[in-house]
């Protein structure tokens, strides 16, 4: 069996350089998310909590839907936060606050129904003397589904829930342990659920087939770099592009025991938020929402994603386009979540709601960061193959450039071929490093902005 090298081994210094979300988005988030992120000081912790909050809420706002390229979508998103131990990813666990009261209510109601079911079953057997009459077991509903669960059990829990559920685990191993088992695992369920495609599983022992026509599943988890490979062992089967990835590393810092303010604040702060989140979810359930973007937003969306597709393919090759295509679906869903929360906040009972410009801007800003993180991870998975994928864009630019040119000329040429100025700058540096470009001798070898091609055919 082929052994895969961990794509994130020994690169903590590179993870530290990956971007955070723009700080300005935190001032304009819907109140429920804004209040949650205010409990954290560092940018990384705010980002991690926000990601967790979006995942959790995406699974509890099931009565919201919209049409993306003709396909009916619910808000469900998946996310994987990756960082070394003690880096601050524990902020993710607090995001469960947004669904805890609803989960607890469903769980307690289900437990009461099951208790009554067994009471009636015992009574039936007693009255009939033997097996008693057949009684249909009640569905056992819950908001959060366990990650460490067999595929058949996962399907049963989702069937009981009406086809939906949220998996929110702080250890990726809880999910990956059951992902690709010999007799069927979660992999196919996860991939199909992303697009709400029908999923089914057979239970041999009970001669039964479980089927869900429109599964709505949200998955959020955190893990160390070593836990990436078990969950996403390949970029080729599609599971990779169905997740938002957020990777980082930062120096761990001892938290003094004498500092009680932060500890008590988080514990009490999030307990107090449970009721607010529950109220918003109940309102969203009672007031279904058909979500849409405005014509102007659709145009901006299309223009930005066309640019991102071209840039991503230019740098990483044709196969990398899946990163951007599915990120488009995720971005639409994030805008849907923000809009639904805003609607609940305003107690707006309208059946059709158009995304506000501020929520659209936030969703696009988050998408830009997710794209950079996913592209980085993609480059790690594909490192060492034929021509390094990260060199393809530089090679393309090299072929387009004249023998001598100025930086502004290079940028103009790049933009004509849908390469952004920032990408152009990175490519020029790479070409200098690889000795494919040099500073002209007649400029003293040090004039910034002047370049000359070195006579060389390949990278």
VOPAGU-2260 file (C-alpha; in pm, 1 decimal, decimal comma):
REM VOPAGU-2260
SITE   aa  ch    i         X         Y         Z
SITE  UNK   A    0       0,0       0,0       0,0
SITE  UNK   A    1     133,7     341,1     -97,3
SITE  UNK   A    2     250,5     555,1     192,0
SITE  UNK   A    3     169,9     924,4     153,7
SITE  UNK   A    4     398,0    1188,2     291,5
SITE  UNK   A    5     231,7    1436,0     524,1
SITE  UNK   A    6     201,1    1752,5     313,5
SITE  UNK   A    7     223,9    1976,6     620,2
SITE  UNK   A    8     520,0    1823,9     802,2
SITE  UNK   A    9     776,9    2070,4     938,0
SITE  UNK   A   10     627,4    2386,6     787,6
SITE  UNK   A   11     495,3    2575,5    1089,8
SITE  UNK   A   12     683,4    2885,1     977,5
SITE  UNK   A   13     487,4    2884,6     648,9
SITE  UNK   A   14     152,4    2837,5     823,6
SITE  UNK   A   15     223,3    3147,5    1030,9
SITE  UNK   A   16     240,0    3356,1     714,2
SITE  UNK   A   17    -104,0    3260,7     581,1
SITE  UNK   A   18    -353,0    3549,4     595,8
SITE  UNK   A   19    -619,8    3619,6     857,1
SITE  UNK   A   20    -966,6    3752,7     778,3
SITE  UNK   A   21    -978,8    4130,6     724,9
SITE  UNK   A   22   -1026,8    4293,6    1064,8
SITE  UNK   A   23   -1299,3    4526,4     937,4
SITE  UNK   A   24   -1547,4    4241,7     885,2
SITE  UNK   A   25   -1583,3    4200,3    1261,0
SITE  UNK   A   26   -1746,6    4540,3    1296,9
SITE  UNK   A   27   -2021,9    4457,6    1048,6
SITE  UNK   A   28   -2112,6    4095,4    1127,1
SITE  UNK   A   29   -2470,7    4012,1    1228,0
SITE  UNK   A   30   -2507,6    4071,3    1602,1
SITE  UNK   A   31   -2503,5    3705,4    1705,2
SITE  UNK   A   32   -2169,3    3636,4    1537,0
SITE  UNK   A   33   -2022,2    3972,0    1631,8
SITE  UNK   A   34   -2097,7    3914,5    1998,2
SITE  UNK   A   35   -1935,4    3571,5    1989,9
SITE  UNK   A   36   -1613,6    3691,3    1829,9
SITE  UNK   A   37   -1580,8    3973,2    2083,9
SITE  UNK   A   38   -1491,2    3716,0    2349,9
SITE  UNK   A   39   -1149,7    3667,1    2183,8
SITE  UNK   A   40    -852,1    3899,3    2156,6
SITE  UNK   A   41    -622,6    3754,7    1889,5
SITE  UNK   A   42    -704,5    3765,2    1519,0
SITE  UNK   A   43    -649,6    3390,7    1483,6
SITE  UNK   A   44    -888,8    3303,3    1766,4
SITE  UNK   A   45   -1153,5    3535,4    1625,6
SITE  UNK   A   46   -1117,0    3371,4    1286,2
SITE  UNK   A   47   -1133,9    3019,7    1427,1
SITE  UNK   A   48   -1444,5    3096,1    1632,0
SITE  UNK   A   49   -1615,7    3263,1    1336,2
SITE  UNK   A   50   -1549,5    2960,8    1116,3
SITE  UNK   A   51   -1695,5    2731,3    1380,6
SITE  UNK   A   52   -1996,6    2956,9    1423,9
SITE  UNK   A   53   -2070,0    2959,4    1051,5
SITE  UNK   A   54   -2049,2    2578,8    1035,4
SITE  UNK   A   55   -2278,3    2524,6    1333,9
SITE  UNK   A   56   -2537,3    2778,7    1225,5
SITE  UNK   A   57   -2531,7    2647,5     868,3
SITE  UNK   A   58   -2674,1    2321,4     997,8
SITE  UNK   A   59   -2946,2    2480,1    1212,0
SITE  UNK   A   60   -3083,7    2726,1     953,9
SITE  UNK   A   61   -3242,9    2453,6     747,3
SITE  UNK   A   62   -3546,9    2655,2     636,3
SITE  UNK   A   63   -3327,7    2891,6     436,5
SITE  UNK   A   64   -3252,2    2809,6      74,6
SITE  UNK   A   65   -3143,5    2971,0    -248,1
SITE  UNK   A   66   -3073,1    2883,5    -611,6
SITE  UNK   A   67   -2712,7    2871,8    -725,7
SITE  UNK   A   68   -2668,3    2815,3   -1099,1
SITE  UNK   A   69   -3014,4    2656,0   -1097,4
SITE  UNK   A   70   -2941,6    2421,9    -806,8
SITE  UNK   A   71   -3142,8    2452,4    -484,4
SITE  UNK   A   72   -2902,3    2488,5    -193,4
SITE  UNK   A   73   -2931,8    2504,2     184,0
SITE  UNK   A   74   -2666,6    2685,8     393,3
SITE  UNK   A   75   -2459,2    2379,1     494,8
SITE  UNK   A   76   -2081,7    2426,9     487,0
SITE  UNK   A   77   -1780,4    2220,7     595,9
SITE  UNK   A   78   -1458,3    2351,3     751,7
SITE  UNK   A   79   -1127,9    2213,6     878,6
SITE  UNK   A   80    -908,2    2433,8    1098,9
SITE  UNK   A   81    -547,1    2313,9    1105,7
SITE  UNK   A   82    -281,3    2430,5    1351,3
SITE  UNK   A   83     -14,0    2280,2    1578,0
SITE  UNK   A   84    -104,6    2202,0    1937,8
SITE  UNK   A   85    -152,1    2500,6    2170,3
SITE  UNK   A   86    -185,4    2749,5    1884,8
SITE  UNK   A   87    -530,7    2883,5    1970,3
SITE  UNK   A   88    -763,4    2660,0    1770,2
SITE  UNK   A   89    -952,5    2571,4    2090,4
SITE  UNK   A   90   -1169,8    2877,1    2022,1
SITE  UNK   A   91   -1355,4    2649,8    1781,0
SITE  UNK   A   92   -1521,0    2452,4    2061,9
SITE  UNK   A   93   -1709,8    2756,5    2189,0
SITE  UNK   A   94   -1895,1    2787,0    1858,1
SITE  UNK   A   95   -2119,5    2496,9    1960,7
SITE  UNK   A   96   -2300,0    2752,1    2178,4
SITE  UNK   A   97   -2503,4    2849,9    1873,1
SITE  UNK   A   98   -2671,1    2511,5    1858,4
SITE  UNK   A   99   -2651,4    2377,7    2213,2
SITE  UNK   A  100   -2994,8    2478,1    2341,2
SITE  UNK   A  101   -3168,4    2340,0    2032,8
SITE  UNK   A  102   -2959,9    2022,0    2054,1
SITE  UNK   A  103   -3040,2    1981,5    2423,2
SITE  UNK   A  104   -3411,5    2036,5    2364,1
SITE  UNK   A  105   -3427,5    1781,3    2080,5
SITE  UNK   A  106   -3221,9    1532,5    2278,5
SITE  UNK   A  107   -3434,0    1555,2    2593,2
SITE  UNK   A  108   -3759,2    1529,8    2395,7
SITE  UNK   A  109   -3629,2    1223,9    2213,8
SITE  UNK   A  110   -3515,6    1060,1    2532,8
SITE  UNK   A  111   -3860,4    1115,7    2685,4
SITE  UNK   A  112   -4029,0     963,8    2378,4
SITE  UNK   A  113   -3799,6     660,0    2387,6
SITE  UNK   A  114   -3869,3     612,9    2758,0
SITE  UNK   A  115   -4242,7     620,9    2689,6
SITE  UNK   A  116   -4196,7     381,4    2398,2
SITE  UNK   A  117   -4034,2     119,3    2621,9
SITE  UNK   A  118   -4300,5     170,1    2886,5
SITE  UNK   A  119   -4571,3     100,6    2630,2
SITE  UNK   A  120   -4377,4    -197,8    2497,5
SITE  UNK   A  121   -4354,5    -351,0    2845,3
SITE  UNK   A  122   -4722,6    -283,4    2905,0
SITE  UNK   A  123   -4815,7    -443,4    2573,1
SITE  UNK   A  124   -4615,3    -757,2    2649,9
SITE  UNK   A  125   -4769,6    -778,8    2994,5
SITE  UNK   A  126   -5125,8    -753,4    2862,4
SITE  UNK   A  127   -5073,2    -997,5    2575,7
SITE  UNK   A  128   -4863,7   -1244,4    2766,2
SITE  UNK   A  129   -4599,5   -1283,2    2496,5
SITE  UNK   A  130   -4443,6   -1045,8    2245,1
SITE  UNK   A  131   -4716,8    -789,3    2255,1
SITE  UNK   A  132   -4828,7    -573,3    1964,2
SITE  UNK   A  133   -4581,6    -410,8    1727,0
SITE  UNK   A  134   -4489,7     -59,2    1828,4
SITE  UNK   A  135   -4303,3     179,4    1603,4
SITE  UNK   A  136   -3994,6     317,2    1776,6
SITE  UNK   A  137   -3988,9     699,6    1776,5
SITE  UNK   A  138   -3712,2     883,8    1591,5
SITE  UNK   A  139   -3426,5     998,4    1812,0
SITE  UNK   A  140   -3357,9    1357,5    1712,8
SITE  UNK   A  141   -3052,5    1563,5    1806,9
SITE  UNK   A  142   -2881,4    1873,8    1676,4
SITE  UNK   A  143   -2519,8    1760,4    1696,7
SITE  UNK   A  144   -2422,3    1420,5    1560,1
SITE  UNK   A  145   -2114,8    1235,8    1688,8
SITE  UNK   A  146   -1818,5    1217,1    1452,4
SITE  UNK   A  147   -1706,9     878,0    1583,4
SITE  UNK   A  148   -1998,1     681,6    1439,2
SITE  UNK   A  149   -2050,1     413,4    1176,6
SITE  UNK   A  150   -2195,0     511,1     840,2
SITE  UNK   A  151   -2514,5     315,0     906,4
SITE  UNK   A  152   -2557,4     485,3    1244,1
SITE  UNK   A  153   -2484,2     825,1    1088,3
SITE  UNK   A  154   -2751,1     764,8     827,1
SITE  UNK   A  155   -2999,4     653,6    1093,1
SITE  UNK   A  156   -2937,3     967,5    1298,8
SITE  UNK   A  157   -2987,1    1183,7     990,5
SITE  UNK   A  158   -3304,8     995,5     894,6
SITE  UNK   A  159   -3438,8    1054,4    1247,4
SITE  UNK   A  160   -3347,9    1423,3    1208,5
SITE  UNK   A  161   -3537,0    1459,7     883,8
SITE  UNK   A  162   -3221,8    1428,2     671,5
SITE  UNK   A  163   -3005,2    1685,2     846,8
SITE  UNK   A  164   -2738,8    1718,0    1113,3
SITE  UNK   A  165   -2423,0    1891,5    1233,9
SITE  UNK   A  166   -2093,3    1720,6    1312,6
SITE  UNK   A  167   -1872,8    1949,5    1521,3
SITE  UNK   A  168   -1559,6    1785,1    1661,5
SITE  UNK   A  169   -1239,6    1936,3    1799,4
SITE  UNK   A  170   -1037,4    1628,0    1705,9
SITE  UNK   A  171   -1030,5    1539,3    1336,8
SITE  UNK   A  172    -949,5    1176,9    1422,7
SITE  UNK   A  173   -1304,8    1137,3    1553,6
SITE  UNK   A  174   -1426,0    1177,5    1196,5
SITE  UNK   A  175   -1142,0    1029,8     992,1
SITE  UNK   A  176   -1141,4     699,1    1184,0
SITE  UNK   A  177   -1464,3     602,5    1006,5
SITE  UNK   A  178   -1407,2     784,0     679,2
SITE  UNK   A  179   -1288,7     504,6     450,9
SITE  UNK   A  180   -1367,3     168,8     600,7
SITE  UNK   A  181   -1348,8    -151,8     399,8
SITE  UNK   A  182   -1726,4    -202,0     387,4
SITE  UNK   A  183   -1821,7     161,3     330,2
SITE  UNK   A  184   -1741,3     477,5     518,6
SITE  UNK   A  185   -1840,4     838,5     550,3
SITE  UNK   A  186   -1647,1     955,6     243,9
SITE  UNK   A  187   -1926,8     909,7     -12,1
SITE  UNK   A  188   -2191,1    1042,0     230,9
SITE  UNK   A  189   -1990,1    1359,4     290,3
SITE  UNK   A  190   -1927,9    1420,3     -79,2
SITE  UNK   A  191   -2289,8    1368,0    -183,8
SITE  UNK   A  192   -2434,4    1562,9     106,6
SITE  UNK   A  193   -2241,0    1872,4      -1,4
SITE  UNK   A  194   -2467,2    1897,3    -308,2
SITE  UNK   A  195   -2774,2    1744,4    -134,0
SITE  UNK   A  196   -2751,0    1435,3    -357,1
SITE  UNK   A  197   -2943,6    1123,9    -252,1
SITE  UNK   A  198   -2743,3     896,5     -21,5
SITE  UNK   A  199   -2823,6     541,8      85,8
SITE  UNK   A  200   -2666,9     266,4     290,4
SITE  UNK   A  201   -2765,2     -97,7     341,4
SITE  UNK   A  202   -2779,6    -259,5     684,1
SITE  UNK   A  203   -2723,8    -628,3     622,1
SITE  UNK   A  204   -2809,2    -742,2     973,4
SITE  UNK   A  205   -3156,2    -587,5     952,8
SITE  UNK   A  206   -3209,3    -641,8     578,3
SITE  UNK   A  207   -3281,2    -271,1     548,4
SITE  UNK   A  208   -3178,5      17,9     325,7
SITE  UNK   A  209   -3167,4     370,0     461,7
SITE  UNK   A  210   -3205,2     649,7     207,9
SITE  UNK   A  211   -3207,9    1028,5     230,6
SITE  UNK   A  212   -3318,7    1220,2     -77,4
SITE  UNK   A  213   -3180,2    1562,4      19,1
SITE  UNK   A  214   -2917,9    1523,5     291,8
SITE  UNK   A  215   -2818,4    1848,0     466,1
SITE  UNK   A  216   -2500,7    1791,3     662,9
SITE  UNK   A  217   -2258,7    2045,5     810,4
SITE  UNK   A  218   -1914,5    1931,6     924,0
SITE  UNK   A  219   -1663,0    2126,9    1129,5
SITE  UNK   A  220   -1344,4    2004,0    1288,8
SITE  UNK   A  221    -998,1    2107,0    1402,5
SITE  UNK   A  222    -672,7    1918,6    1404,4
SITE  UNK   A  223    -296,9    1932,2    1393,7
SITE  UNK   A  224    -103,4    1913,8    1065,6
SITE  UNK   A  225     -54,7    1541,1    1129,2
SITE  UNK   A  226    -431,9    1493,0    1127,5
SITE  UNK   A  227    -482,6    1635,7     777,9
SITE  UNK   A  228    -374,9    1329,3     582,6
SITE  UNK   A  229    -616,2    1079,5     745,0
SITE  UNK   A  230    -912,6    1306,7     667,9
SITE  UNK   A  231    -799,4    1430,5     326,2
SITE  UNK   A  232    -557,9    1170,7     188,8
SITE  UNK   A  233    -600,5    1285,6    -171,1
SITE  UNK   A  234    -697,3    1600,5    -358,1
SITE  UNK   A  235    -847,4    1388,6    -634,6
SITE  UNK   A  236   -1163,3    1236,7    -485,5
SITE  UNK   A  237   -1345,1    1567,3    -428,7
SITE  UNK   A  238   -1364,1    1573,8     -49,6
SITE  UNK   A  239   -1076,1    1822,0     -36,6
SITE  UNK   A  240   -1261,1    2092,1    -231,4
SITE  UNK   A  241   -1579,9    2046,7     -28,7
SITE  UNK   A  242   -1410,3    2187,3     282,7
SITE  UNK   A  243   -1304,2    2537,8     379,1
SITE  UNK   A  244    -948,3    2513,0     506,6
SITE  UNK   A  245    -792,8    2754,1     752,2
SITE  UNK   A  246    -432,1    2685,3     847,2
SITE  UNK   A  247    -211,5    2876,8    1087,6
SITE  UNK   A  248      61,9    2859,5    1344,4
SITE  UNK   A  249     144,6    3098,1    1624,3
SITE  UNK   A  250     361,7    3087,6    1931,7
SITE  UNK   A  251     192,6    2934,8    2232,7
SITE  UNK   A  252     164,6    3154,9    2537,9
SITE  UNK   A  253     113,9    3047,3    2897,4
SITE  UNK   A  254    -214,5    3168,6    3044,5
SITE  UNK   A  255    -167,3    3266,9    3405,7
SITE  UNK   A  256    -387,0    3094,7    3661,0
SITE  UNK   A  257    -415,8    3425,6    3842,9
SITE  UNK   A  258    -601,7    3574,7    3545,4
SITE  UNK   A  259    -957,8    3471,0    3624,8
SITE  UNK   A  260   -1124,7    3731,2    3402,3
SITE  UNK   A  261   -1080,9    3550,9    3072,1
SITE  UNK   A  262   -1174,0    3209,9    3209,6
SITE  UNK   A  263   -1494,9    3322,6    3379,6
SITE  UNK   A  264   -1583,0    3551,3    3092,4
SITE  UNK   A  265   -1584,1    3275,0    2832,2
SITE  UNK   A  266   -1769,7    3023,5    3045,5
SITE  UNK   A  267   -2048,8    3258,7    3150,8
SITE  UNK   A  268   -2042,5    3463,6    2833,7
SITE  UNK   A  269   -2127,5    3174,1    2606,4
SITE  UNK   A  270   -2383,3    3019,0    2842,3
SITE  UNK   A  271   -2568,2    3350,4    2828,8
SITE  UNK   A  272   -2555,5    3345,3    2448,9
SITE  UNK   A  273   -2737,7    3011,9    2418,3
SITE  UNK   A  274   -3078,3    3175,1    2453,2
SITE  UNK   A  275   -3003,7    3439,2    2189,6
SITE  UNK   A  276   -2893,2    3177,0    1941,9
SITE  UNK   A  277   -3195,5    2959,6    2015,9
SITE  UNK   A  278   -3429,5    3254,3    1957,7
SITE  UNK   A  279   -3268,2    3327,0    1620,6
SITE  UNK   A  280   -3291,5    2961,9    1511,9
SITE  UNK   A  281   -3656,3    2934,1    1617,1
SITE  UNK   A  282   -3737,4    3253,2    1427,3
SITE  UNK   A  283   -3560,5    3121,8    1117,0
SITE  UNK   A  284   -3752,0    2793,3    1143,9
SITE  UNK   A  285   -4084,5    2974,3    1170,9
SITE  UNK   A  286   -4006,5    3211,9     883,8
SITE  UNK   A  287   -3855,6    3023,1     585,9
SITE  UNK   A  288   -3632,2    3230,0     361,9
SITE  UNK   A  289   -3571,3    3224,7     -12,6
SITE  UNK   A  290   -3230,4    3389,7     -41,3
SITE  UNK   A  291   -3085,8    3560,7    -346,7
SITE  UNK   A  292   -2810,4    3796,5    -454,2
SITE  UNK   A  293   -2891,6    4125,4    -625,4
SITE  UNK   A  294   -2811,6    4156,0   -1000,6
SITE  UNK   A  295   -2518,9    4384,4    -913,1
SITE  UNK   A  296   -2384,6    4133,1    -661,2
SITE  UNK   A  297   -2418,8    3851,2    -912,0
SITE  UNK   A  298   -2212,7    4049,4   -1160,4
SITE  UNK   A  299   -1941,8    4119,0    -900,8
SITE  UNK   A  300   -1950,6    3753,4    -796,9
SITE  UNK   A  301   -1905,6    3631,2   -1155,3
SITE  UNK   A  302   -1627,2    3877,4   -1232,7
SITE  UNK   A  303   -1433,3    3791,4    -917,9
SITE  UNK   A  304   -1468,9    3417,0    -961,8
SITE  UNK   A  305   -1374,4    3427,2   -1328,6
SITE  UNK   A  306   -1055,9    3606,2   -1222,1
SITE  UNK   A  307    -989,1    3358,9    -940,9
SITE  UNK   A  308   -1037,4    3060,3   -1172,5
SITE  UNK   A  309    -792,3    3203,2   -1424,6
SITE  UNK   A  310    -534,9    3286,9   -1157,5
SITE  UNK   A  311    -564,3    2951,6    -984,4
SITE  UNK   A  312    -533,1    2752,3   -1306,4
SITE  UNK   A  313    -240,8    2967,9   -1420,3
SITE  UNK   A  314     -49,7    2897,9   -1099,9
SITE  UNK   A  315    -154,5    2544,3   -1005,6
SITE  UNK   A  316    -278,5    2384,6   -1328,0
SITE  UNK   A  317    -614,8    2281,8   -1470,6
SITE  UNK   A  318    -699,7    2032,2   -1196,3
SITE  UNK   A  319    -692,5    2306,6    -933,9
SITE  UNK   A  320   -1003,0    2475,1   -1074,8
SITE  UNK   A  321   -1214,5    2261,0    -839,5
SITE  UNK   A  322   -1086,6    2474,3    -548,2
SITE  UNK   A  323   -1254,6    2781,9    -689,8
SITE  UNK   A  324   -1567,4    2619,9    -834,3
SITE  UNK   A  325   -1677,2    2468,1    -503,6
SITE  UNK   A  326   -1563,4    2775,1    -312,2
SITE  UNK   A  327   -1824,4    2961,2    -515,9
SITE  UNK   A  328   -2092,3    2734,5    -369,1
SITE  UNK   A  329   -1951,3    2788,2     -19,6
SITE  UNK   A  330   -1941,4    3166,8     -63,1
SITE  UNK   A  331   -2306,1    3169,8    -168,5
SITE  UNK   A  332   -2390,1    2967,4     140,9
SITE  UNK   A  333   -2194,9    3197,2     373,7
SITE  UNK   A  334   -2387,0    3495,1     235,3
SITE  UNK   A  335   -2704,8    3294,8     296,2
SITE  UNK   A  336   -2613,0    3236,2     662,4
SITE  UNK   A  337   -2530,6    3602,0     725,1
SITE  UNK   A  338   -2852,2    3713,2     558,7
SITE  UNK   A  339   -3067,5    3472,7     761,5
SITE  UNK   A  340   -2910,5    3590,4    1087,8
SITE  UNK   A  341   -2964,9    3950,6     985,8
SITE  UNK   A  342   -3328,4    3871,1     904,3
SITE  UNK   A  343   -3382,0    3713,5    1248,3
SITE  UNK   A  344   -3206,8    4004,9    1416,5
SITE  UNK   A  345   -3444,2    4249,5    1247,4
SITE  UNK   A  346   -3745,8    4019,4    1300,7
SITE  UNK   A  347   -3809,8    4042,3     929,2
SITE  UNK   A  348   -4077,9    3791,5     826,9
SITE  UNK   A  349   -4043,5    3839,3     451,6
SITE  UNK   A  350   -4036,4    3513,8     255,1
SITE  UNK   A  351   -3783,3    3640,4      -0,7
SITE  UNK   A  352   -3471,9    3829,2     107,5
SITE  UNK   A  353   -3189,1    3975,3    -100,0
SITE  UNK   A  354   -2839,6    3978,4      46,1
SITE  UNK   A  355   -2726,4    4315,0     179,3
SITE  UNK   A  356   -2412,9    4467,0      27,5
SITE  UNK   A  357   -2228,4    4447,3     358,7
SITE  UNK   A  358   -2299,4    4075,1     403,3
SITE  UNK   A  359   -2204,9    4010,2      41,4
SITE  UNK   A  360   -1877,3    4194,6      94,5
SITE  UNK   A  361   -1808,2    3990,2     408,7
SITE  UNK   A  362   -1877,5    3659,7     234,2
SITE  UNK   A  363   -1644,9    3751,9     -52,5
SITE  UNK   A  364   -1372,1    3864,1     189,6
SITE  UNK   A  365   -1387,9    3531,7     374,4
SITE  UNK   A  366   -1379,7    3347,4      41,6
SITE  UNK   A  367   -1063,7    3529,6     -62,6
SITE  UNK   A  368    -884,0    3407,4     250,2
SITE  UNK   A  369   -1019,5    3052,7     219,6
SITE  UNK   A  370    -893,1    3044,0    -140,2
SITE  UNK   A  371    -540,3    3133,6     -32,9
SITE  UNK   A  372    -538,0    2870,7     240,9
SITE  UNK   A  373    -681,1    2598,8      13,4
SITE  UNK   A  374    -434,0    2689,2    -262,7
SITE  UNK   A  375    -147,1    2661,2     -18,0
SITE  UNK   A  376    -261,1    2316,9      94,2
SITE  UNK   A  377    -314,2    2210,5    -267,7
SITE  UNK   A  378      42,2    2314,2    -350,5
SITE  UNK   A  379     171,0    2099,1     -62,7
SITE  UNK   A  380     -17,9    1793,4    -186,6
SITE  UNK   A  381     114,1    1836,0    -540,6
SITE  UNK   A  382     472,4    1929,2    -452,5
SITE  UNK   A  383     740,1    1740,0    -644,5
SITE  UNK   A  384     530,4    1639,7    -945,6
SITE  UNK   A  385     682,9    1699,1   -1291,2
SITE  UNK   A  386     676,7    2081,6   -1311,6
SITE  UNK   A  387     600,7    2224,2    -967,0
SITE  UNK   A  388     248,9    2363,4    -989,1
SITE  UNK   A  389     353,2    2682,2    -813,9
SITE  UNK   A  390     589,5    2756,8   -1107,0
SITE  UNK   A  391     335,8    2731,5   -1386,5
SITE  UNK   A  392     211,9    3086,3   -1359,4
SITE  UNK   A  393     567,8    3221,6   -1357,4
SITE  UNK   A  394     651,9    3013,6   -1663,0
SITE  UNK   A  395     346,6    3147,2   -1847,5
SITE  UNK   A  396     444,5    3506,3   -1767,2
SITE  UNK   A  397     805,2    3442,3   -1870,6
SITE  UNK   A  398     692,5    3336,1   -2217,6
SITE  UNK   A  399     488,0    3655,5   -2259,0
SITE  UNK   A  400     758,6    3901,1   -2156,9
SITE  UNK   A  401     987,9    4084,3   -2405,5
SITE  UNK   A  402    1370,3    4053,6   -2378,9
SITE  UNK   A  403    1388,8    4379,2   -2176,6
SITE  UNK   A  404    1107,3    4548,6   -1989,9
SITE  UNK   A  405    1002,8    4758,5   -1694,1
SITE  UNK   A  406     790,1    4633,9   -1407,6
SITE  UNK   A  407     491,7    4842,6   -1520,4
SITE  UNK   A  408     511,9    4679,0   -1864,1
SITE  UNK   A  409     510,7    4335,1   -1705,2
SITE  UNK   A  410     202,6    4424,4   -1500,4
SITE  UNK   A  411      21,8    4550,0   -1811,4
SITE  UNK   A  412     102,4    4228,3   -1999,2
SITE  UNK   A  413      -3,5    4018,6   -1699,8
SITE  UNK   A  414    -339,1    4193,3   -1665,2
SITE  UNK   A  415    -416,5    4132,8   -2033,0
SITE  UNK   A  416    -378,7    3761,6   -1959,1
SITE  UNK   A  417    -583,8    3778,2   -1637,3
SITE  UNK   A  418    -287,7    3766,0   -1398,2
SITE  UNK   A  419    -325,7    4007,5   -1105,6
SITE  UNK   A  420     -55,4    4268,3   -1024,3
SITE  UNK   A  421      22,5    4094,6    -692,8
SITE  UNK   A  422      65,2    3758,3    -865,9
SITE  UNK   A  423     281,0    3926,3   -1130,9
SITE  UNK   A  424     510,2    4063,3    -861,3
SITE  UNK   A  425     547,1    3719,6    -704,9
SITE  UNK   A  426     626,2    3566,4   -1043,8
SITE  UNK   A  427     893,8    3827,2   -1119,3
SITE  UNK   A  428    1063,6    3752,5    -787,7
SITE  UNK   A  429    1047,6    3379,6    -858,4
SITE  UNK   A  430    1200,0    3430,4   -1204,2
SITE  UNK   A  431    1481,0    3638,0   -1054,3
SITE  UNK   A  432    1546,1    3367,5    -792,8
SITE  UNK   A  433    1558,3    3101,6   -1064,5
SITE  UNK   A  434    1797,0    3317,5   -1268,4
SITE  UNK   A  435    1555,1    3343,3   -1560,6
SITE  UNK   A  436    1546,8    3720,4   -1519,8
SITE  UNK   A  437    1818,4    3963,2   -1413,2
SITE  UNK   A  438    1857,4    4333,0   -1357,8
SITE  UNK   A  439    2012,4    4490,2   -1671,8
SITE  UNK   A  440    2386,2    4557,9   -1656,0
SITE  UNK   A  441    2341,8    4905,8   -1798,6
SITE  UNK   A  442    2128,5    4993,8   -1496,1
SITE  UNK   A  443    2404,6    4900,0   -1256,3
SITE  UNK   A  444    2237,9    4573,2   -1166,6
SITE  UNK   A  445    2036,2    4739,6    -894,1
SITE  UNK   A  446    1769,3    4954,2   -1060,4
SITE  UNK   A  447    1433,9    4845,1    -920,5
SITE  UNK   A  448    1168,1    4798,9   -1186,0
SITE  UNK   A  449    1398,2    4711,1   -1479,0
SITE  UNK   A  450    1442,4    4351,0   -1593,7
SITE  UNK   A  451    1616,6    4153,5   -1865,7
SITE  UNK   A  452    1553,0    3795,5   -1974,2
SITE  UNK   A  453    1828,1    3543,7   -1930,8
SITE  UNK   A  454    1870,0    3315,7   -2231,5
SITE  UNK   A  455    1724,4    2995,6   -2091,3
SITE  UNK   A  456    1446,0    2779,5   -2222,9
SITE  UNK   A  457    1292,9    2610,8   -1922,9
SITE  UNK   A  458    1237,8    2656,3   -1555,6
